Amino acid sequence: MAAREYGLEINVIDATLVSIEKVLDLPKLRAISVALEGEAGAVNLWDNPENAQKVTSRLSRVQTEINKLTGLRRRVEDLPILFELAVSEPVGSARADAERELDLVKRLVGELEVQTLLNGEYDDRDALITIRSEAGGVEAADWAEMIMRMYLRYCERHNFSVNVLETSYAEEAGIKSTTFRVSAPYAYGTLSVEQGTHRLVRISPFDSQSRRHTSFAGVEVVPVVEQSDHVEIDDKEVRVDVYRSSGPGGQGVNTTDSAVRLTHIPTGIVVSCQNERSQIQNKATAMAVLQSKLLERRRQEEIAKMNALKGDNSGSWGNQMRSYVLAPYQMVKDLRTDYETGNTSAVLNGEIDEFIEAGIRWRRSS
């Protein structure tokens, strides 16, 4: 195996980071941080709780970006020193430690480079993810729960905050649907490439004859609305139903009708929330989810109009976006990017970074 050219690798990483710093504009980020710190320090900040939350949340995200950039810059500058120390020591742990740091910094810079591709109108927002079982009966319900677990583990690995808003459990196994909010910088831009139909082929654990089954789960990803979005909803166009929250197998987890289901009559969009303690809180959360879905619907309609003007008759890229085959062989393949892996257990345990990165690059180039 050819010897690694560490100096060349470090130069490439450094050049990539320089271009990232230009795109993200570190001086501008620092100026924004100073301005937000001034707003956050105002004595009357919490007189308007919604605005206070918005200011503190944005400040936290800007500071996270600054710390990430400056931290990576320090680590890149330290790499030559680590290899110089490794040369002066006997072959052993010092060289191995330096190589591990080089590989880690390369990966982190690569991830940050992908983030610079997320420049859509809503890419920097939190994401609302809805997963639904589709064709396949009990198999599909079980598959939908496996997909939910995959994303929750992905978020856990990346320290993303997750708030499960509603889960509808199937009678025999798995779930009919679930909706959860992912809070992290660029959560929507990152996870939006996961939208579409996910197909599973496996030997069914629910089939006494151990036959191969194909099932489907649909994933919807929308950005969380902000006050400035102005998504108007007429109360007369929303039907409100209340019911008791429940868990797996119908086990009662609430003794009052606190769960809320909203149906937007003009569009047929239905959202539910059962995670809060009171009906009022659940209704407010469900309304925010409905606003997000209506915002995404409006965005998709605008895209469709633009595509019609351009004569673009291609179908939505989100449908049939990935296949997971567990039998007779092991493979997960993205049908848009052609990225694939045979390590299906790692993917189902949330290691989907390569798929997401390939999806972001594919979307940018398509």
Short mmCIF file of the C-alpha atoms (twelve columns), coordinates in Angstrom:
data_MODEL
# 
_entry.id   MODEL 
# 
loop_
_atom_site.group_PDB 
_atom_site.id 
_atom_site.type_symbol 
_atom_site.label_atom_id 
_atom_site.label_alt_id 
_atom_site.label_comp_id 
_atom_site.label_asym_id 
_atom_site.label_seq_id 
_atom_site.Cartn_x 
_atom_site.Cartn_y 
_atom_site.Cartn_z 
_atom_site.pdbx_PDB_model_num 
ATOM 1   C CA . MET A 1   0.000   0.000   0.000   1 
ATOM 2   C CA . ALA A 2   1.359   3.410   -0.968  1 
ATOM 3   C CA . ALA A 3   2.473   5.673   1.853   1 
ATOM 4   C CA . ARG A 4   0.120   8.501   2.685   1 
ATOM 5   C CA . GLU A 5   1.224   12.001  1.759   1 
ATOM 6   C CA . TYR A 6   0.168   13.735  4.948   1 
ATOM 7   C CA . GLY A 7   1.343   17.191  3.881   1 
ATOM 8   C CA . LEU A 8   -0.716  17.027  0.693   1 
ATOM 9   C CA . GLU A 9   -3.805  15.828  2.572   1 
ATOM 10  C CA . ILE A 10  -3.465  18.670  5.075   1 
ATOM 11  C CA . ASN A 11  -3.105  21.233  2.273   1 
ATOM 12  C CA . VAL A 12  -6.280  19.954  0.607   1 
ATOM 13  C CA . ILE A 13  -8.191  20.128  3.913   1 
ATOM 14  C CA . ASP A 14  -6.890  23.637  4.557   1 
ATOM 15  C CA . ALA A 15  -7.927  24.843  1.073   1 
ATOM 16  C CA . THR A 16  -11.403 23.368  1.526   1 
ATOM 17  C CA . LEU A 17  -11.790 25.071  4.892   1 
ATOM 18  C CA . VAL A 18  -10.696 28.414  3.419   1 
ATOM 19  C CA . SER A 19  -13.454 28.192  0.810   1 
ATOM 20  C CA . ILE A 20  -15.979 27.245  3.508   1 
ATOM 21  C CA . GLU A 21  -14.938 30.242  5.608   1 
ATOM 22  C CA . LYS A 22  -15.532 32.519  2.625   1 
ATOM 23  C CA . VAL A 23  -18.983 31.074  1.933   1 
ATOM 24  C CA . LEU A 24  -20.138 31.191  5.562   1 
ATOM 25  C CA . ASP A 25  -18.527 34.641  6.039   1 
ATOM 26  C CA . LEU A 26  -17.057 34.365  9.542   1 
ATOM 27  C CA . PRO A 27  -16.756 38.168  10.092  1 
ATOM 28  C CA . LYS A 28  -20.436 38.564  9.240   1 
ATOM 29  C CA . LEU A 29  -21.371 35.738  11.610  1 
ATOM 30  C CA . ARG A 30  -19.437 37.441  14.405  1 
ATOM 31  C CA . ALA A 31  -21.190 40.769  13.712  1 
ATOM 32  C CA . ILE A 32  -24.584 39.015  13.818  1 
ATOM 33  C CA . SER A 33  -23.602 37.342  17.091  1 
ATOM 34  C CA . VAL A 34  -22.711 40.681  18.679  1 
ATOM 35  C CA . ALA A 35  -26.029 42.197  17.569  1 
ATOM 36  C CA . LEU A 36  -28.020 39.233  18.877  1 
ATOM 37  C CA . GLU A 37  -26.124 39.311  22.188  1 
ATOM 38  C CA . GLY A 38  -27.260 42.921  22.531  1 
ATOM 39  C CA . GLU A 39  -30.887 41.935  21.908  1 
ATOM 40  C CA . ALA A 40  -30.613 38.960  24.279  1 
ATOM 41  C CA . GLY A 41  -29.250 41.228  27.007  1 
ATOM 42  C CA . ALA A 42  -32.203 43.636  26.898  1 
ATOM 43  C CA . VAL A 43  -33.985 43.885  30.260  1 
ATOM 44  C CA . ASN A 44  -37.418 43.651  28.622  1 
ATOM 45  C CA . LEU A 45  -36.529 40.745  26.328  1 
ATOM 46  C CA . TRP A 46  -38.979 38.298  27.897  1 
ATOM 47  C CA . ASP A 47  -41.890 40.719  27.763  1 
ATOM 48  C CA . ASN A 48  -42.444 39.066  24.390  1 
ATOM 49  C CA . PRO A 49  -41.679 35.360  25.024  1 
ATOM 50  C CA . GLU A 50  -42.028 34.308  21.371  1 
ATOM 51  C CA . ASN A 51  -39.577 36.945  20.174  1 
ATOM 52  C CA . ALA A 52  -37.228 36.158  23.072  1 
ATOM 53  C CA . GLN A 53  -37.226 32.498  22.103  1 
ATOM 54  C CA . LYS A 54  -36.498 33.424  18.501  1 
ATOM 55  C CA . VAL A 55  -33.582 35.708  19.477  1 
ATOM 56  C CA . THR A 56  -31.981 33.243  21.902  1 
ATOM 57  C CA . SER A 57  -32.423 30.348  19.488  1 
ATOM 58  C CA . ARG A 58  -30.812 32.239  16.606  1 
ATOM 59  C CA . LEU A 59  -27.980 33.430  18.864  1 
ATOM 60  C CA . SER A 60  -27.300 29.847  19.922  1 
ATOM 61  C CA . ARG A 61  -27.165 28.703  16.303  1 
ATOM 62  C CA . VAL A 62  -24.865 31.527  15.191  1 
ATOM 63  C CA . GLN A 63  -22.511 30.895  18.096  1 
ATOM 64  C CA . THR A 64  -22.515 27.176  17.276  1 
ATOM 65  C CA . GLU A 65  -21.485 27.983  13.703  1 
ATOM 66  C CA . ILE A 66  -18.705 30.314  14.869  1 
ATOM 67  C CA . ASN A 67  -17.378 27.770  17.367  1 
ATOM 68  C CA . LYS A 68  -17.458 25.030  14.737  1 
ATOM 69  C CA . LEU A 69  -15.509 27.130  12.227  1 
ATOM 70  C CA . THR A 70  -12.922 28.434  14.684  1 
ATOM 71  C CA . GLY A 71  -12.523 25.018  16.298  1 
ATOM 72  C CA . LEU A 72  -11.889 23.341  12.948  1 
ATOM 73  C CA . ARG A 73  -9.429  26.077  11.958  1 
ATOM 74  C CA . ARG A 74  -7.404  25.427  15.136  1 
ATOM 75  C CA . ARG A 75  -7.404  21.669  14.530  1 
ATOM 76  C CA . VAL A 76  -6.283  22.076  10.908  1 
ATOM 77  C CA . GLU A 77  -3.430  24.349  12.002  1 
ATOM 78  C CA . ASP A 78  -2.410  21.807  14.663  1 
ATOM 79  C CA . LEU A 79  -2.174  18.898  12.204  1 
ATOM 80  C CA . PRO A 80  1.381   19.669  10.916  1 
ATOM 81  C CA . ILE A 81  2.582   19.948  14.535  1 
ATOM 82  C CA . LEU A 82  1.097   16.544  15.387  1 
ATOM 83  C CA . PHE A 83  2.955   14.880  12.510  1 
ATOM 84  C CA . GLU A 84  6.190   16.685  13.386  1 
ATOM 85  C CA . LEU A 85  5.942   15.299  16.915  1 
ATOM 86  C CA . ALA A 86  5.156   11.854  15.519  1 
ATOM 87  C CA . VAL A 87  8.351   11.920  13.406  1 
ATOM 88  C CA . SER A 88  10.474  12.767  16.451  1 
ATOM 89  C CA . GLU A 89  9.067   9.815   18.395  1 
ATOM 90  C CA . PRO A 90  9.464   6.064   17.805  1 
ATOM 91  C CA . VAL A 91  6.889   4.477   15.523  1 
ATOM 92  C CA . GLY A 92  3.814   3.818   17.614  1 
ATOM 93  C CA . SER A 93  0.922   5.629   19.184  1 
ATOM 94  C CA . ALA A 94  1.956   9.179   18.210  1 
ATOM 95  C CA . ARG A 95  1.744   8.442   14.470  1 
ATOM 96  C CA . ALA A 96  -1.526  6.528   14.917  1 
ATOM 97  C CA . ASP A 97  -3.029  9.388   16.957  1 
ATOM 98  C CA . ALA A 98  -2.010  11.934  14.315  1 
ATOM 99  C CA . GLU A 99  -3.550  9.823   11.544  1 
ATOM 100 C CA . ARG A 100 -6.795  9.449   13.473  1 
ATOM 101 C CA . GLU A 101 -6.986  13.218  14.013  1 
ATOM 102 C CA . LEU A 102 -6.287  13.820  10.317  1 
ATOM 103 C CA . ASP A 103 -9.079  11.457  9.279   1 
ATOM 104 C CA . LEU A 104 -11.499 12.977  11.781  1 
ATOM 105 C CA . VAL A 105 -10.759 16.567  10.740  1 
ATOM 106 C CA . LYS A 106 -11.115 15.580  7.080   1 
ATOM 107 C CA . ARG A 107 -14.566 14.123  7.812   1 
ATOM 108 C CA . LEU A 108 -15.692 17.154  9.841   1 
ATOM 109 C CA . VAL A 109 -14.543 19.586  7.135   1 
ATOM 110 C CA . GLY A 110 -16.333 17.468  4.547   1 
ATOM 111 C CA . GLU A 111 -19.557 17.608  6.571   1 
ATOM 112 C CA . LEU A 112 -19.241 21.381  6.883   1 
ATOM 113 C CA . GLU A 113 -18.617 21.660  3.144   1 
ATOM 114 C CA . VAL A 114 -21.907 19.857  2.513   1 
ATOM 115 C CA . GLN A 115 -23.659 22.321  4.833   1 
ATOM 116 C CA . THR A 116 -22.558 25.198  2.593   1 
ATOM 117 C CA . LEU A 117 -24.724 23.618  -0.115  1 
ATOM 118 C CA . LEU A 118 -27.778 24.143  2.098   1 
ATOM 119 C CA . ASN A 119 -28.721 27.639  0.974   1 
ATOM 120 C CA . GLY A 120 -32.438 27.160  0.336   1 
ATOM 121 C CA . GLU A 121 -34.995 29.534  1.806   1 
ATOM 122 C CA . TYR A 122 -35.869 27.221  4.715   1 
ATOM 123 C CA . ASP A 123 -32.764 25.020  4.921   1 
ATOM 124 C CA . ASP A 124 -31.507 26.442  8.220   1 
ATOM 125 C CA . ARG A 125 -34.745 25.695  10.082  1 
ATOM 126 C CA . ASP A 126 -35.885 22.867  12.320  1 
ATOM 127 C CA . ALA A 127 -37.586 19.959  10.560  1 
ATOM 128 C CA . LEU A 128 -40.911 18.216  11.062  1 
ATOM 129 C CA . ILE A 129 -40.728 14.576  9.999   1 
ATOM 130 C CA . THR A 130 -43.836 12.459  9.427   1 
ATOM 131 C CA . ILE A 131 -43.525 8.734   8.746   1 
ATOM 132 C CA . ARG A 132 -46.491 6.680   7.519   1 
ATOM 133 C CA . SER A 133 -46.893 2.979   6.827   1 
ATOM 134 C CA . GLU A 134 -47.993 2.423   3.242   1 
ATOM 135 C CA . ALA A 135 -48.567 -0.759  1.204   1 
ATOM 136 C CA . GLY A 136 -47.750 -3.980  3.043   1 
ATOM 137 C CA . GLY A 137 -50.135 -4.346  5.973   1 
ATOM 138 C CA . VAL A 138 -48.533 -5.351  9.264   1 
ATOM 139 C CA . GLU A 139 -45.166 -5.559  7.467   1 
ATOM 140 C CA . ALA A 140 -45.461 -1.886  6.477   1 
ATOM 141 C CA . ALA A 141 -46.419 -0.865  10.011  1 
ATOM 142 C CA . ASP A 142 -43.368 -2.654  11.394  1 
ATOM 143 C CA . TRP A 143 -41.217 -1.097  8.652   1 
ATOM 144 C CA . ALA A 144 -42.506 2.394   9.516   1 
ATOM 145 C CA . GLU A 145 -41.403 1.850   13.119  1 
ATOM 146 C CA . MET A 146 -37.975 0.655   11.930  1 
ATOM 147 C CA . ILE A 147 -37.628 3.836   9.842   1 
ATOM 148 C CA . MET A 148 -38.627 5.951   12.856  1 
ATOM 149 C CA . ARG A 149 -35.984 4.206   14.974  1 
ATOM 150 C CA . MET A 150 -33.380 4.777   12.230  1 
ATOM 151 C CA . TYR A 151 -33.955 8.540   12.239  1 
ATOM 152 C CA . LEU A 152 -34.126 8.794   16.033  1 
ATOM 153 C CA . ARG A 153 -30.773 7.024   16.296  1 
ATOM 154 C CA . TYR A 154 -29.304 9.255   13.591  1 
ATOM 155 C CA . CYS A 155 -30.432 12.304  15.588  1 
ATOM 156 C CA . GLU A 156 -29.040 10.818  18.797  1 
ATOM 157 C CA . ARG A 157 -25.639 10.247  17.157  1 
ATOM 158 C CA . HIS A 158 -25.548 13.893  16.065  1 
ATOM 159 C CA . ASN A 159 -26.928 15.302  19.347  1 
ATOM 160 C CA . PHE A 160 -30.000 16.685  17.572  1 
ATOM 161 C CA . SER A 161 -32.927 17.481  19.848  1 
ATOM 162 C CA . VAL A 162 -36.061 15.446  19.037  1 
ATOM 163 C CA . ASN A 163 -39.614 16.054  20.230  1 
ATOM 164 C CA . VAL A 164 -42.114 13.321  19.296  1 
ATOM 165 C CA . LEU A 165 -45.454 15.048  18.772  1 
ATOM 166 C CA . GLU A 166 -47.714 12.129  17.911  1 
ATOM 167 C CA . THR A 167 -47.533 8.397   17.285  1 
ATOM 168 C CA . SER A 168 -50.389 6.203   16.087  1 
ATOM 169 C CA . TYR A 169 -49.673 2.550   16.870  1 
ATOM 170 C CA . ALA A 170 -50.865 -0.312  14.679  1 
ATOM 171 C CA . GLU A 171 -52.912 -3.107  16.240  1 
ATOM 172 C CA . GLU A 172 -50.567 -6.063  15.663  1 
ATOM 173 C CA . ALA A 173 -47.118 -4.466  15.459  1 
ATOM 174 C CA . GLY A 174 -45.371 -1.260  14.453  1 
ATOM 175 C CA . ILE A 175 -46.952 2.126   13.838  1 
ATOM 176 C CA . LYS A 176 -49.462 3.639   11.452  1 
ATOM 177 C CA . SER A 177 -47.755 7.031   11.619  1 
ATOM 178 C CA . THR A 178 -45.615 9.337   13.710  1 
ATOM 179 C CA . THR A 179 -44.612 12.999  13.634  1 
ATOM 180 C CA . PHE A 180 -41.574 14.433  15.409  1 
ATOM 181 C CA . ARG A 181 -39.647 17.691  15.390  1 
ATOM 182 C CA . VAL A 182 -35.878 17.727  14.916  1 
ATOM 183 C CA . SER A 183 -34.181 20.841  16.300  1 
ATOM 184 C CA . ALA A 184 -30.661 21.536  15.059  1 
ATOM 185 C CA . PRO A 185 -28.917 23.987  12.743  1 
ATOM 186 C CA . TYR A 186 -29.917 23.160  9.143   1 
ATOM 187 C CA . ALA A 187 -32.105 20.270  10.268  1 
ATOM 188 C CA . TYR A 188 -34.601 20.808  7.443   1 
ATOM 189 C CA . GLY A 189 -32.007 21.268  4.714   1 
ATOM 190 C CA . THR A 190 -30.144 18.178  5.888   1 
ATOM 191 C CA . LEU A 191 -33.110 15.854  6.324   1 
ATOM 192 C CA . SER A 192 -35.288 17.099  3.465   1 
ATOM 193 C CA . VAL A 193 -33.415 14.750  1.092   1 
ATOM 194 C CA . GLU A 194 -34.896 11.832  3.057   1 
ATOM 195 C CA . GLN A 195 -38.404 12.634  1.839   1 
ATOM 196 C CA . GLY A 196 -40.031 9.964   -0.284  1 
ATOM 197 C CA . THR A 197 -40.964 6.296   -0.261  1 
ATOM 198 C CA . HIS A 198 -38.653 3.809   1.459   1 
ATOM 199 C CA . ARG A 199 -38.982 0.191   0.246   1 
ATOM 200 C CA . LEU A 200 -38.098 -2.867  2.322   1 
ATOM 201 C CA . VAL A 201 -37.574 -6.422  1.039   1 
ATOM 202 C CA . ARG A 202 -37.074 -9.133  3.671   1 
ATOM 203 C CA . ILE A 203 -38.190 -12.503 4.996   1 
ATOM 204 C CA . SER A 204 -41.256 -11.524 6.973   1 
ATOM 205 C CA . PRO A 205 -41.174 -12.324 10.712  1 
ATOM 206 C CA . PHE A 206 -44.979 -12.278 10.550  1 
ATOM 207 C CA . ASP A 207 -45.247 -14.968 7.851   1 
ATOM 208 C CA . SER A 208 -45.415 -18.523 9.201   1 
ATOM 209 C CA . GLN A 209 -44.093 -19.795 5.856   1 
ATOM 210 C CA . SER A 210 -41.067 -17.439 6.000   1 
ATOM 211 C CA . ARG A 211 -41.740 -15.930 2.598   1 
ATOM 212 C CA . ARG A 212 -40.129 -12.800 1.223   1 
ATOM 213 C CA . HIS A 213 -42.277 -9.662  1.515   1 
ATOM 214 C CA . THR A 214 -42.038 -6.138  0.127   1 
ATOM 215 C CA . SER A 215 -43.391 -3.228  2.152   1 
ATOM 216 C CA . PHE A 216 -43.322 0.542   1.944   1 
ATOM 217 C CA . ALA A 217 -43.120 3.515   4.306   1 
ATOM 218 C CA . GLY A 218 -43.519 7.155   3.323   1 
ATOM 219 C CA . VAL A 219 -41.381 9.926   4.804   1 
ATOM 220 C CA . GLU A 220 -42.455 13.574  4.688   1 
ATOM 221 C CA . VAL A 221 -40.100 16.372  5.781   1 
ATOM 222 C CA . VAL A 222 -41.258 19.988  6.132   1 
ATOM 223 C CA . PRO A 223 -39.655 23.105  7.658   1 
ATOM 224 C CA . VAL A 224 -40.965 24.494  10.938  1 
ATOM 225 C CA . VAL A 225 -42.861 27.757  10.467  1 
ATOM 226 C CA . GLU A 226 -41.776 31.055  11.992  1 
ATOM 227 C CA . GLN A 227 -43.815 34.115  12.870  1 
ATOM 228 C CA . SER A 228 -42.689 35.865  9.702   1 
ATOM 229 C CA . ASP A 229 -44.157 33.173  7.439   1 
ATOM 230 C CA . HIS A 230 -47.750 34.464  7.714   1 
ATOM 231 C CA . VAL A 231 -49.567 31.212  7.061   1 
ATOM 232 C CA . GLU A 232 -53.165 32.293  7.624   1 
ATOM 233 C CA . ILE A 233 -55.625 29.600  8.689   1 
ATOM 234 C CA . ASP A 234 -59.327 30.377  8.970   1 
ATOM 235 C CA . ASP A 235 -60.815 28.733  12.070  1 
ATOM 236 C CA . LYS A 236 -63.889 27.837  10.014  1 
ATOM 237 C CA . GLU A 237 -61.709 25.710  7.730   1 
ATOM 238 C CA . VAL A 238 -60.339 23.545  10.555  1 
ATOM 239 C CA . ARG A 239 -62.237 20.691  12.209  1 
ATOM 240 C CA . VAL A 240 -61.040 19.953  15.752  1 
ATOM 241 C CA . ASP A 241 -61.441 16.475  17.265  1 
ATOM 242 C CA . VAL A 242 -60.307 15.542  20.763  1 
ATOM 243 C CA . TYR A 243 -59.617 12.055  22.085  1 
ATOM 244 C CA . ARG A 244 -57.661 10.235  24.752  1 
ATOM 245 C CA . SER A 245 -53.954 9.688   24.232  1 
ATOM 246 C CA . SER A 246 -52.922 6.069   23.956  1 
ATOM 247 C CA . GLY A 247 -49.813 3.968   23.753  1 
ATOM 248 C CA . PRO A 248 -48.897 0.608   22.211  1 
ATOM 249 C CA . GLY A 249 -51.713 -1.931  22.378  1 
ATOM 250 C CA . GLY A 250 -54.236 0.720   23.275  1 
ATOM 251 C CA . GLN A 251 -52.897 1.116   26.799  1 
ATOM 252 C CA . GLY A 252 -54.349 4.292   28.256  1 
ATOM 253 C CA . VAL A 253 -51.725 6.878   29.066  1 
ATOM 254 C CA . ASN A 254 -54.173 9.675   29.805  1 
ATOM 255 C CA . THR A 255 -57.507 9.771   31.586  1 
ATOM 256 C CA . THR A 256 -58.794 12.918  29.862  1 
ATOM 257 C CA . ASP A 257 -59.534 13.852  26.253  1 
ATOM 258 C CA . SER A 258 -56.333 15.873  25.874  1 
ATOM 259 C CA . ALA A 259 -55.098 14.629  22.478  1 
ATOM 260 C CA . VAL A 260 -56.084 16.819  19.526  1 
ATOM 261 C CA . ARG A 261 -56.593 16.053  15.840  1 
ATOM 262 C CA . LEU A 262 -56.919 18.926  13.351  1 
ATOM 263 C CA . THR A 263 -58.342 18.488  9.846   1 
ATOM 264 C CA . HIS A 264 -57.783 21.296  7.355   1 
ATOM 265 C CA . ILE A 265 -60.958 20.952  5.283   1 
ATOM 266 C CA . PRO A 266 -59.818 22.701  2.036   1 
ATOM 267 C CA . THR A 267 -56.674 20.546  1.652   1 
ATOM 268 C CA . GLY A 268 -57.580 17.420  3.623   1 
ATOM 269 C CA . ILE A 269 -54.378 17.690  5.677   1 
ATOM 270 C CA . VAL A 270 -54.728 15.963  9.068   1 
ATOM 271 C CA . VAL A 271 -52.343 16.475  11.996  1 
ATOM 272 C CA . SER A 272 -52.436 15.231  15.574  1 
ATOM 273 C CA . CYS A 273 -50.647 15.913  18.833  1 
ATOM 274 C CA . GLN A 274 -50.830 13.976  22.091  1 
ATOM 275 C CA . ASN A 275 -47.525 14.583  23.833  1 
ATOM 276 C CA . GLU A 276 -48.530 17.637  25.887  1 
ATOM 277 C CA . ARG A 277 -50.453 17.454  29.148  1 
ATOM 278 C CA . SER A 278 -53.332 19.735  28.250  1 
ATOM 279 C CA . GLN A 279 -55.729 19.939  25.340  1 
ATOM 280 C CA . ILE A 280 -54.842 23.612  24.849  1 
ATOM 281 C CA . GLN A 281 -51.125 22.834  24.543  1 
ATOM 282 C CA . ASN A 282 -51.776 19.966  22.154  1 
ATOM 283 C CA . LYS A 283 -54.010 22.142  19.987  1 
ATOM 284 C CA . ALA A 284 -51.353 24.881  19.805  1 
ATOM 285 C CA . THR A 285 -48.663 22.356  18.851  1 
ATOM 286 C CA . ALA A 286 -50.924 20.692  16.275  1 
ATOM 287 C CA . MET A 287 -51.722 24.092  14.769  1 
ATOM 288 C CA . ALA A 288 -47.996 24.813  14.381  1 
ATOM 289 C CA . VAL A 289 -47.543 21.473  12.594  1 
ATOM 290 C CA . LEU A 290 -50.498 22.264  10.314  1 
ATOM 291 C CA . GLN A 291 -48.970 25.637  9.471   1 
ATOM 292 C CA . SER A 292 -45.684 23.940  8.561   1 
ATOM 293 C CA . LYS A 293 -47.438 21.482  6.258   1 
ATOM 294 C CA . LEU A 294 -49.420 24.281  4.595   1 
ATOM 295 C CA . LEU A 295 -46.219 26.290  4.154   1 
ATOM 296 C CA . GLU A 296 -44.545 23.311  2.469   1 
ATOM 297 C CA . ARG A 297 -47.647 22.789  0.298   1 
ATOM 298 C CA . ARG A 298 -47.457 26.417  -0.808  1 
ATOM 299 C CA . ARG A 299 -43.744 26.040  -1.563  1 
ATOM 300 C CA . GLN A 300 -44.345 22.911  -3.631  1 
ATOM 301 C CA . GLU A 301 -47.117 24.650  -5.574  1 
ATOM 302 C CA . GLU A 302 -44.739 27.512  -6.364  1 
ATOM 303 C CA . ILE A 303 -42.098 25.034  -7.551  1 
ATOM 304 C CA . ALA A 304 -44.695 23.257  -9.711  1 
ATOM 305 C CA . LYS A 305 -45.682 26.547  -11.335 1 
ATOM 306 C CA . MET A 306 -42.032 27.379  -12.054 1 
ATOM 307 C CA . ASN A 307 -41.437 23.926  -13.518 1 
ATOM 308 C CA . ALA A 308 -44.553 24.272  -15.690 1 
ATOM 309 C CA . LEU A 309 -43.237 27.552  -17.066 1 
ATOM 310 C CA . LYS A 310 -39.894 25.879  -17.784 1 
ATOM 311 C CA . GLY A 311 -41.610 22.887  -19.378 1 
ATOM 312 C CA . ASP A 312 -40.296 20.526  -16.708 1 
ATOM 313 C CA . ASN A 313 -42.590 17.501  -16.657 1 
ATOM 314 C CA . SER A 314 -40.413 15.256  -14.539 1 
ATOM 315 C CA . GLY A 315 -41.957 13.585  -11.537 1 
ATOM 316 C CA . SER A 316 -41.160 14.306  -7.915  1 
ATOM 317 C CA . TRP A 317 -37.660 13.112  -6.980  1 
ATOM 318 C CA . GLY A 318 -38.898 12.131  -3.547  1 
ATOM 319 C CA . ASN A 319 -40.957 9.048   -4.580  1 
ATOM 320 C CA . GLN A 320 -39.314 5.598   -4.470  1 
ATOM 321 C CA . MET A 321 -36.111 7.110   -3.203  1 
ATOM 322 C CA . ARG A 322 -34.414 4.184   -1.437  1 
ATOM 323 C CA . SER A 323 -34.513 0.385   -1.305  1 
ATOM 324 C CA . TYR A 324 -33.487 -1.702  1.694   1 
ATOM 325 C CA . VAL A 325 -32.949 -5.378  0.823   1 
ATOM 326 C CA . LEU A 326 -32.377 -7.800  3.710   1 
ATOM 327 C CA . ALA A 327 -33.007 -11.034 1.741   1 
ATOM 328 C CA . PRO A 328 -31.796 -12.843 -0.305  1 
ATOM 329 C CA . TYR A 329 -28.811 -10.476 -0.053  1 
ATOM 330 C CA . GLN A 330 -27.963 -7.411  2.054   1 
ATOM 331 C CA . MET A 331 -27.982 -3.983  0.408   1 
ATOM 332 C CA . VAL A 332 -29.324 -0.480  0.841   1 
ATOM 333 C CA . LYS A 333 -29.374 1.592   -2.350  1 
ATOM 334 C CA . ASP A 334 -30.463 5.156   -3.042  1 
ATOM 335 C CA . LEU A 335 -32.307 5.181   -6.342  1 
ATOM 336 C CA . ARG A 336 -31.487 8.841   -7.067  1 
ATOM 337 C CA . THR A 337 -27.775 8.965   -6.344  1 
ATOM 338 C CA . ASP A 338 -26.929 5.253   -6.828  1 
ATOM 339 C CA . TYR A 339 -25.052 5.334   -3.521  1 
ATOM 340 C CA . GLU A 340 -25.245 1.910   -1.879  1 
ATOM 341 C CA . THR A 341 -23.851 -0.150  0.979   1 
ATOM 342 C CA . GLY A 342 -24.029 -3.750  2.111   1 
ATOM 343 C CA . ASN A 343 -23.947 -2.813  5.802   1 
ATOM 344 C CA . THR A 344 -27.709 -2.792  6.303   1 
ATOM 345 C CA . SER A 345 -27.556 -3.121  10.104  1 
ATOM 346 C CA . ALA A 346 -25.473 0.074   10.393  1 
ATOM 347 C CA . VAL A 347 -27.931 1.982   8.189   1 
ATOM 348 C CA . LEU A 348 -30.943 0.815   10.205  1 
ATOM 349 C CA . ASN A 349 -29.066 1.905   13.338  1 
ATOM 350 C CA . GLY A 350 -28.920 5.470   12.053  1 
ATOM 351 C CA . GLU A 351 -25.624 5.545   10.148  1 
ATOM 352 C CA . ILE A 352 -27.089 7.311   7.104   1 
ATOM 353 C CA . ASP A 353 -24.643 10.222  6.823   1 
ATOM 354 C CA . GLU A 354 -23.249 9.088   3.458   1 
ATOM 355 C CA . PHE A 355 -26.756 8.737   2.013   1 
ATOM 356 C CA . ILE A 356 -27.708 12.215  3.214   1 
ATOM 357 C CA . GLU A 357 -24.494 13.778  1.901   1 
ATOM 358 C CA . ALA A 358 -24.936 12.088  -1.490  1 
ATOM 359 C CA . GLY A 359 -28.562 13.285  -1.569  1 
ATOM 360 C CA . ILE A 360 -27.611 16.889  -0.829  1 
ATOM 361 C CA . ARG A 361 -24.917 16.905  -3.513  1 
ATOM 362 C CA . TRP A 362 -27.285 15.226  -5.990  1 
ATOM 363 C CA . ARG A 363 -30.046 17.747  -5.350  1 
ATOM 364 C CA . ARG A 364 -27.642 20.643  -5.814  1 
ATOM 365 C CA . SER A 365 -26.392 19.280  -9.145  1 
ATOM 366 C CA . SER A 366 -29.762 18.189  -10.558 1 
# 
